[in-house]
Structures are given as C-alpha cells and as structure tokens.
C-alpha cells in the first residue's frame, strides 16, 4: 500500500512539474548559465595570460631556472591557446542556440495561438446553435398552426 501511495505522489508531482515547466524559459536559463560559464573560462584565460606575462618579466640568471621558466611558459601558452579555441567554440554554440531559442519561441507562440483557436472552436458548435434556431422555428410554427386551427374552428 505504501508503494502505491508513493507512486501516486511521484506521478502527481511529475505531472505538476510538467505543467509548470515552460520550455522557452528553461532554454533561456540554460543560455544564461552557459554565458556565466564562458565568463569564468575567459577569466581563467586572462589569468593564464597574466601568468605568462609575469614569467616573461622574471629574470632567471641560472640556466636551469631559465629552462624551467621557458617550459612553464610554453605549457601555459599551449593551455591558453586551447582555452581560447574552446571559448570561441562555446560562444559560437551559444549564438546558434540563441537563434534556435528564438525560432522555438516563435513556434511555441504559434502553437499556443493554434491551441487557443482550437479550444475556442471546440466550444463553439454552429450545428447545435443552428438546430436550436430550427427548434424555435418549429415552436413558432406550431403556435401559428394552433392559432389557425382556432380561427378555423371559430370561423374567423
């Protein structure tokens, strides 16, 4: 019994989340989060760039120290170059994703409008409204026939 209650609770919670979930808002939030991550990557890029500049300023008199400094600079340069490429790739993806979100947003608005139209059309039933008019017409015709019958009986 407890499992059944748990299952019912989970299914209702999932249904509630599905109704609250707005696809466009979620897509926009994903983009905002991605942009924050790119900013962090760019900050790291600037820190690496600064480290390379600091190593350039370092005066190493000892050949062994010079070798270590050059190796470190070389390694940092490789990391910096790779990071720059990744940042650009991510920026391009975000730009494409923003365009996709715009498209999906327009699709979503169009589908909302279509759903609204269909809901209104499903409530509006011309045939039943027209049949009501036909029924009222028949009632009026019956009244007219009664009046005519009374007139015929009275000889008017």
N, C-alpha and C positions, 0 to 999 in steps of 0.2 A: 504494500500500500504506500509506503514511504517513497519507493522508487517512482510510482505513478504520480504522486504529488510533485516530486522533484521534476519529473519530465514535463508535467503540465506547467510548472513555474518557469522552467527553461524555455519552453516553446512560446509562452506568453511574453517572456522577456525578449526573446529574439524577434517576435512579431512587433513588439513595441519599438525596438531599435530599428527595425526595417522601416517603420512608418516615420521615425524621427530623422532617419538618415537622408540628407539631401546631397545627391551626387555632385552637384556643382560646387557646393560649399566645401565638401571633402576634397575635391580636386584642387580648389584654390588653396586650401590649407596645406596640402602636400607640396604645392609650389612654394608657398611661403616658407615651409620648413626646409625645403631644398635650397632656397636662396640663403637662408641662415647658415646652412652647412657650407655653401660656397664661400660665404664671407669668412667663415672660420678657416677654410682652406687658403683663402687669399691672405689672411693674417699670418698663417704659417709660412706661406710663400715669402712674405715680406720679412719675417724673422730669419729665414734661411738666407735671404739676400743680404740682410744686415750682418749676419754671421760671416758671410764671405767677405764683405767689405772690411769687417774688423780683422779678419785673418790677413787681408791684403796690407793693412796698416801695421801689422805685427812685424817687428824686426827680429829675425832669427839669425843669430851670428853662427850658431853651431850647425854644421851640415846635417846632422841627424834631426835636429829640430826643424830645419828648413824642409827636409824630406817629409816629416810628419805633417807639417803645416800644408805643404803642397798636396799631399794625399788627402787631407781633410777638405781642402778647398775643392779638389777635383770631385770628391764624393758628394759634397754639398751642391756643387754645380749640377751634377747628374740628377740628384734628387730635385733640385729647383726646376730644372728643365722638364722633368717628368711631371712634376706638380703643375707647372704652367700648362702643359698639354691637357692634363686631366681637368683643370679648372675651365679651360676653353671648351672641352668636350661637354662638361656638365652645363655650362652656360648655353651652348647650342641646344642641348636636350631640353633645358628649361624653356627656351624661346619656342621650340617646337611644341612643347607640352602646353605652353600658354595659348598658342594658336589652336591647339586641339581642344583646350578647355573652352575657348570662345565658340568654336564650332559646336561642341557638345552642349554648351549653354543655349545656343540658338535652337538646336534640335530639341532640347528639353522644353524650352518655351513654346515651340511649335506643337510638341506633343501635349503639353498642358492645355493649350488652346483647343486642340482637337478633342481631347478628353472632355473638356468643358462643353464643347459643342455637342458631343455625343451624349453626355449626361442630360443636357437640355432637350435634345431631340428625343431621348428615350422617355422623358416625362411628358412630352408634347405628342399627343396621339390624335392626329387630324381625323382619322376614321371614327374614333369613338365620339369626338366632338360633333362631327357631321351626322353620325347616327342619332345623337341626342336631338339635333335640329329636325331630323326626319321624324323622330318620335313625337316631338312637339307639334310638328306639322300635322301628323295623324290625329293628335288630340284635338287640334283646332278643326280639322275636317270632320271629326265625329260630332263636335259641338254644332257645327254648321248643319250636319245631317240631322241632328236632333231637332234643331230649330225648324228645318224644312219639314220634318215629319210632323211636328206640332202644327205648323202652318197648314199642312195638307189636311190634318185631322179637323182643324177648325174651319178650313175653307178660306183662309186668308190669302 
